[in-house]
Amino acid sequence: MPSYPTAANRHECEPGLKFQGMPQTPYGRKFWSPVMLFNCEHCTALTPEFVNTATGLELHQFRWLADGEIGELPPEWNVLVGVQELPSEPRVLHYTLGGPWFDDCRTMPESGRWLEARAAMNLPLPMEQPLSPASPSHG
């Protein structure tokens, strides 16, 4: 991404229904912002003042950039699960239709991977040596 201020996946959003039957509201550059790569040296228009005063839509639509200023990330870095075909090695799964943390979405593609990751994160951390009551506290 040599000279682009940011890069993202350029997904198209089609009208229809999303999670729990809610209407999908298409707008320009929707689904581009969940995964972004910033080149801070070239991203000078995204100032603290702009971020603090812009609407959510202005930020999600990259309104501080023209189309030609937005580079493209490889498609596996923002895969819309249940919307597009899964690549052989997805890097980021975007559950825009509802994720496996909802009971009625446990059958979404790659749900097993998400549930395994959640289970692993909730395991207690192994301790190298248990602290004895006589040992000094750290902190």
C-alpha positions as CSV (number, residue, x, y, z in Angstrom):
1,M,0.0,0.0,0.0
2,P,2.7,2.5,-1.0
3,S,0.8,5.8,-1.4
4,Y,-2.8,5.1,-0.3
5,P,-4.0,6.7,3.0
6,T,-6.0,3.6,3.7
7,A,-6.9,0.3,2.2
8,A,-10.1,-1.8,2.6
9,N,-12.2,-4.5,0.9
10,R,-14.5,-3.0,-1.7
11,H,-17.7,-5.0,-1.0
12,E,-20.9,-4.2,-2.7
13,C,-24.1,-4.1,-0.5
14,E,-27.3,-5.4,-2.0
15,P,-30.7,-4.5,-0.6
16,G,-32.4,-7.4,1.2
17,L,-32.7,-8.7,4.7
18,K,-29.9,-9.1,7.3
19,F,-29.8,-10.7,10.8
20,Q,-33.2,-11.5,12.3
21,G,-35.0,-10.3,9.2
22,M,-34.1,-6.7,9.6
23,P,-33.8,-4.7,6.3
24,Q,-30.3,-4.2,4.9
25,T,-29.8,-0.6,4.1
26,P,-27.3,-0.2,1.3
27,Y,-25.1,2.9,1.2
28,G,-21.9,3.8,-0.5
29,R,-18.8,2.0,0.7
30,K,-20.9,-0.2,3.2
31,F,-18.8,-3.1,4.6
32,W,-15.6,-1.4,3.7
33,S,-14.8,-0.1,7.2
34,P,-14.8,-3.2,9.3
35,V,-11.2,-4.0,8.3
36,M,-8.9,-1.1,7.3
37,L,-5.2,-0.6,7.0
38,F,-4.0,2.9,7.6
39,N,-0.9,4.4,6.1
40,C,-0.5,7.2,8.7
41,E,2.1,9.0,6.7
42,H,-0.5,9.5,3.9
43,C,-3.6,9.7,6.0
44,T,-3.4,13.4,6.8
45,A,-7.1,14.3,6.2
46,L,-8.3,12.1,9.1
47,T,-7.6,14.6,11.8
48,P,-8.7,14.4,15.4
49,E,-11.1,17.3,14.7
50,F,-12.7,15.5,11.8
51,V,-13.0,12.2,13.8
52,N,-14.5,14.0,16.8
53,T,-17.1,15.9,14.8
54,A,-17.9,13.5,11.9
55,T,-21.0,11.4,11.9
56,G,-20.7,7.6,12.0
57,L,-21.8,7.4,8.4
58,E,-19.1,9.9,7.3
59,L,-16.5,7.8,9.0
60,H,-17.9,4.5,7.7
61,Q,-18.1,5.9,4.1
62,F,-14.5,7.2,4.2
63,R,-15.8,10.7,3.3
64,W,-12.4,12.1,3.9
65,L,-11.1,10.2,0.8
66,A,-11.8,10.0,-2.9
67,D,-12.2,6.4,-4.4
68,G,-8.8,6.6,-6.0
69,E,-7.2,7.2,-2.5
70,I,-8.4,3.9,-1.1
71,G,-6.3,0.9,-1.8
72,E,-7.6,-2.7,-1.8
73,L,-6.9,-5.4,0.7
74,P,-7.0,-9.0,-0.4
75,P,-10.5,-10.4,-0.2
76,E,-9.7,-12.9,2.6
77,W,-9.2,-10.0,5.0
78,N,-12.9,-9.2,5.3
79,V,-15.1,-12.2,4.3
80,L,-18.8,-11.5,4.6
81,V,-19.9,-14.9,6.1
82,G,-23.1,-16.2,4.5
83,V,-23.0,-13.5,1.8
84,Q,-20.0,-14.5,-0.2
85,E,-18.1,-17.7,-0.9
86,L,-15.5,-18.5,1.7
87,P,-11.9,-18.4,0.4
88,S,-9.7,-21.4,1.2
89,E,-7.9,-19.4,3.9
90,P,-10.1,-16.6,5.3
91,R,-8.2,-14.2,7.6
92,V,-11.1,-12.2,9.0
93,L,-14.7,-13.5,9.2
94,H,-17.3,-10.7,9.2
95,Y,-20.7,-12.1,10.5
96,T,-22.9,-9.4,9.1
97,L,-26.0,-11.7,9.0
98,G,-25.5,-12.8,12.7
99,G,-22.8,-14.7,14.3
100,P,-22.5,-18.0,16.2
101,W,-22.8,-16.2,19.6
102,F,-26.6,-16.2,18.8
103,D,-28.3,-19.5,19.2
104,D,-30.2,-19.1,15.8
105,C,-26.9,-18.5,14.0
106,R,-24.8,-21.5,15.2
107,T,-25.0,-23.1,11.8
108,M,-23.4,-20.2,9.9
109,P,-20.3,-21.1,8.0
110,E,-17.2,-21.3,10.1
111,S,-19.2,-21.2,13.3
112,G,-17.1,-24.1,14.7
113,R,-14.0,-22.0,14.3
114,W,-15.5,-19.1,16.1
115,L,-16.9,-21.2,19.0
116,E,-13.5,-23.0,19.4
117,A,-11.7,-19.6,19.6
118,R,-14.2,-18.4,22.2
119,A,-13.8,-21.5,24.3
120,A,-10.0,-21.2,24.1
121,M,-10.1,-17.5,25.2
122,N,-12.2,-18.5,28.2
123,L,-9.8,-21.1,29.5
124,P,-7.9,-20.1,32.7
125,L,-4.4,-18.9,32.0
126,P,-1.8,-21.5,33.2
127,M,0.3,-20.3,36.1
128,E,4.0,-21.2,36.0
129,Q,4.3,-21.4,39.8
130,P,1.4,-20.9,42.2
131,L,2.0,-18.1,44.7
132,S,2.4,-19.4,48.2
133,P,0.8,-17.4,51.1
134,A,4.2,-16.4,52.3
135,S,5.4,-15.0,49.0
136,P,5.4,-11.2,48.6
137,S,2.6,-9.8,46.5
138,H,3.5,-8.2,43.1
139,G,1.7,-5.0,42.3
